[in-house]
Amino acid sequence: MNEINLLAALEKFEQQLQPSLLTRVCDPFLQQRKIELWIKRDDLLHPIISGNKWRKLKFVLQHTLLNEKNSIVTMGGQFSNHLHALAYIGKVLDISTSAFVRGERPESLSPTLKDCHEWGMQLKFIARSAYRELRDVRKLPMQQINEYWLPEGGAVKYALQGVAKIIEEIDISYDVLCVPCGTATTLAGLVATAPDQKIVVGFAALKGRGFLEQNVDQLLAGNIMSNCSWVINHDYYFGGFAKTRPELINFISFFQQQTGIELEPVYTGKMLYGIYDLVKQGFFKTGQRIIAIHTGGLQGNRGFVNG
Ligand SMILES: *Cc1c(COP(=O)(O)O)cnc(C)c1O
């Protein structure tokens, strides 16, 4: 396919997405505290590329294609939703994809990596120390002329453009937006687009004080549009990335019973646990309407079920 056809294929893929609905959480606890909580269901967008991964990738893909590159190289862990989404869209658009994967090749691939492999992503396992070095642009391996280097988690400015659509789609008034943070790229996209008087609250999914805020500052550098206030909460990462505790798992099943909305323990579970806890502590003002972005990631639940 030439790039014109590829761009058309990208548009067609977007047209086939399901709507990301706004669902209100009706819970006596929230009612009692006079807090309104809505969930923006980006988990519903697509059964495979769910949530913020599609939002973040769309303009990266467009940019790649417009620059006549046909190959994307990136990095991620063995349960990475980013690798999973990229491998899938790479297959759909016939763009070749490869990834540096953190750590030694495991005896059997995680369900996430199995999918990536089946969709044609080339997986290169590298030691953790070498993986860390890839976060430094000066230490990147040489790229071929047809290759586009996409940093961990798709953390580039093009990603913000796609995240903007989340804000455009919200057709009710609100006071606060909540979002889980891995690299805080999605948060940066919300901050770049949300109207001035809104507050964006991020929930760190990993131990990332300082580094997440720095990412946001870098991604927003030169963006004169962003005037809304934002903060990243670091109280609910539960020991580290992909770590969990019984109270988190219990909360996730409580929330699912209460609302019928599935969460996963890496990102969305931590965010909603945090929101409920902050409501208890009186962090939000009476009468405020919160919209929490369900960033998807449910495919990763298989990793937890299967060990
Ligand atoms: C990747 C991911 C995030 C983190 O997004 P960032 O833009 O890196 O902060 C949040 N939620 C889910 C479900 C994800 O897969």
The ligand as an SDF file (V2000), in Angstrom:
LIG
                    3D

 15 15  0  0  0  0  0  0  0  0999 V2000
   -0.6250    2.7900   29.0040 C   0  0  0  0  0  0  0  0  0  0  0  0
   -1.7870    2.9480   29.9040 C   0  0  0  0  0  0  0  0  0  0  0  0
   -1.9120    4.0320   30.7750 C   0  0  0  0  0  0  0  0  0  0  0  0
   -0.8320    5.0640   30.9450 C   0  0  0  0  0  0  0  0  0  0  0  0
   -0.8810    6.0470   29.9610 O   0  0  0  0  0  0  0  0  0  0  0  0
    0.2590    7.1790   29.9420 P   0  0  0  0  0  0  0  0  0  0  0  0
   -0.1560    8.0430   28.8250 O   0  0  0  0  0  0  0  0  0  0  0  0
    1.5480    6.4770   29.6670 O   0  0  0  0  0  0  0  0  0  0  0  0
    0.2700    7.8410   31.2520 O   0  0  0  0  0  0  0  0  0  0  0  0
   -3.0560    4.1320   31.5310 C   0  0  0  0  0  0  0  0  0  0  0  0
   -4.0190    3.1950   31.4660 N   0  0  0  0  0  0  0  0  0  0  0  0
   -3.9250    2.1250   30.6560 C   0  0  0  0  0  0  0  0  0  0  0  0
   -5.0010    1.1290   30.6690 C   0  0  0  0  0  0  0  0  0  0  0  0
   -2.8160    1.9650   29.8550 C   0  0  0  0  0  0  0  0  0  0  0  0
   -2.7240    0.8930   29.0600 O   0  0  0  0  0  0  0  0  0  0  0  0
  1  2  1  0
  2  3  1  0
  2 14  2  0
  3  4  1  0
  3 10  2  0
  4  5  1  0
  5  6  1  0
  6  7  2  0
  6  8  1  0
  6  9  1  0
 10 11  1  0
 11 12  2  0
 12 13  1  0
 12 14  1  0
 14 15  1  0
M  END
$$$$
